[in-house]
Amino acid sequence: MAAGTYNIIAERNEALVIQFTYKDDTDTQIDLSSATITTYLKDNKSDSTVTSVVCTLPDAVTNPGLFELNLSPAAVNSITWNQGIYYIEVEIAPANPSRIIEGKFQIKNNSAY
């Protein structure tokens, strides 16, 4: 299955929390309870410096396909570029990650500061 595309805009000095639900072709949630889900952030495709963030499973019992990208304000502020790319990989079987979503990752200055 090809990765989906979703562009993200974060704000400096603010937390970023996005919840995703991973489903199969029949709209059934895929059980992620034994999976590792990692988000990779980088300035551009050829950039060798990658920031990785392990996603959490906030409600694995009720919503087994739900996972969350959660960046604190400090984590958002530590990213040195303003526009880059990201991709999310799910690894259910060891050493067999699947890219499920990707897109642009933009960081804007918070207008209140």
Residue, then its C-alpha position, 0 to 999 in steps of 0.5 A: m500500500a502506498a503511503g498517504t500524504y498529509n502536510i503538517i504545520a506546527e507553531r514555535n512555542e506550542a505543543l503539537v499533538i496529532q492523532f491518526t487511526y491506521k486502518d486496512d482497506t475494509d476500514t477496520q483498525i489495524d491492531l498496533s499494540s505490538a507495533t513501533i511507530t516512528t516519525y522521522l523529520k528532516d530538512n529535505k530528502s537528501d538531508s542526513t540529519v534526521t530527528s526521530v520521534v516514537c509515537t504513542l498508543p494512547d488508547a490501544v484497548t478501545n481504539p487499537g489502530l490509534f496512534e499519536l504524534n506528540l511534540s512538546p514546545a521544546a521539541v518543536n523549538s529544537i527543530t532548526w529549519n522552518q520547512g522540511i519533510y516527515y514520514i511515519e513508519v509502522e513496524i509490526a514485524p521486527a525489521n520490516p517497517s512500512r511507510i504509511i504517511e508522509g508530507k511537508f512539515q512546516i514550522k511557523n512563528n507563533s503570532a502571539y510572541 
